[in-house]
Amino acid sequence: MLSLQRNGVNVQINSLEKSYGKREVLNGVNVNIKAGEFVAIVGKSGCGKSTFLRLVAGLEDAEAGSIQLNEERLQGLNKKARMMFQDGRLLPWKRVIDNVCIGLPGDQQKKALESLTQVGLEDRANDFPSMLSGGQKQRVALARALVHEPNLLLLDEPLGALDALTRLEMQELIETLWTEKKFTAILVTHDVEEAVAIADRVILIEDGRIALNQTIALARPRKRTNPTFGMYVEEILARIMNKRTEKEYAQPFHEKSLSLLNSVNN
Ligand SMILES: Nc1ncnc2c1ncn2[C@@H]1O[C@H](COP(=O)(O)OP(=O)(O)OP(=O)(O)O)[C@@H](O)[C@H]1O
C-alpha cells in the first residue's frame, strides 16, 4: 500500500477575476475550501467551471485576486495538485503501467502497480489503453493522478462520458479513496445528483461569481432514496435553472430541510 499519503491542503480564493479578451468569465470569486474537504462546482455550460479549475491548477493566470494554498500564494503551476479530465488523456502508445509512471522520478513500477491495485486494475497493467473500456481508462487516469499523492485532486467532469452504472461505481471509488487519503477535492460536474452524492459542499458559479454555497448535511455513504437527498438535488437544480432566486432559495429550503432532517434523520 502507498504509505506516505499527505493530508489535504486548504485552498483560499480571494476576489478572483479572469477574462478572455472582452469576455469576463470570473468576476470576483471568493471561496475558502478547507483541507480535506470535497467541494463540487456546478453551473450552466460556459459559466466558468473549468476556467476556475485551471486557475487553481495554475495552468492559467488570473487578472486579479489570489489563490492561497495553506496561506502560501500560488504562483505558476500548482505542485500540490493533480488533475483528472473527462477524456482521461492516456498516452495510447504506452502500456497502462507506463501511463501511471509518467512524471514519477526513476523506476517506480512498484508504486504505479500499487496505485493500479487501489483502483482495481492491477491485472491490466500490461495492456494498452485501447484494450480498456471507458470506465477502466478513467480508473487508470485516477491511479495516475493519485500515484503522486496529491494534496489536492482537481476533477474536471471526469465521469461525464461514462454510462450510468459505471459512473456510480466510479463515484464510490473516488469517495472511498478520498476518505482513505484525505486529500482536498474539487469536482466540476454537470450532474447535480453526482455533486450531492459525493460532495461536502456544492458551489454554483453564475455570472462570474459564486451564487450558491450549499453544505450537504447528509451522512455517508449517502442514499439516493433518502427524501432529503432528493430535495437537495431538486432545489439546487431549480436554483441553477433560475426557477428560484437566491433569496427565495434560502428560506423555504432551510425550513424544508430542517423538517425533513428531523423526520428522516438520514
Ligand atoms: N482559452 C480560451 N479562450 C477564449 N475563451 C475561452 C477560453 N477558455 C474558455 N473560454 C470561454 O470562457 C467561458 C467559460 O468557459 P469554461 O470552459 O470555463 O466553462 P464551463 O462552465 O466549464 O463550461 P462547460 O460546462 O460547457 O464545460 C466560455 O464562454 C468559454 O467560451
The ligand as a Gaussian input file, in Angstrom:
#p B3LYP/6-31G(d) Opt

LIG

0 1
 N       -8.848000      29.663000     -23.935000
 C       -9.978000      30.359000     -24.091000
 N      -10.036000      31.413000     -24.916000
 C      -11.172000      32.133000     -25.039000
 N      -12.303000      31.903000     -24.364000
 C      -12.301000      30.862000     -23.503000
 C      -11.154000      30.051000     -23.327000
 N      -11.444000      29.107000     -22.404000
 C      -12.733000      29.319000     -22.041000
 N      -13.237000      30.373000     -22.696000
 C      -14.608000      30.919000     -22.534000
 O      -14.805000      31.132000     -21.141000
 C      -16.135000      30.789000     -20.778000
 C      -16.077000      29.751000     -19.662000
 O      -15.546000      28.545000     -20.171000
 P      -15.395000      27.246000     -19.275000
 O      -14.837000      26.184000     -20.127000
 O      -14.674000      27.607000     -18.036000
 O      -16.918000      26.958000     -18.912000
 P      -17.567000      25.689000     -18.220000
 O      -18.512000      26.186000     -17.182000
 O      -16.509000      24.747000     -17.775000
 O      -18.375000      25.088000     -19.437000
 P      -18.842000      23.592000     -19.747000
 O      -19.742000      23.208000     -18.616000
 O      -19.595000      23.720000     -21.036000
 O      -17.626000      22.731000     -19.842000
 C      -16.830000      30.312000     -22.039000
 O      -17.572000      31.378000     -22.565000
 C      -15.692000      29.954000     -22.963000
 O      -16.029000      30.141000     -24.301000

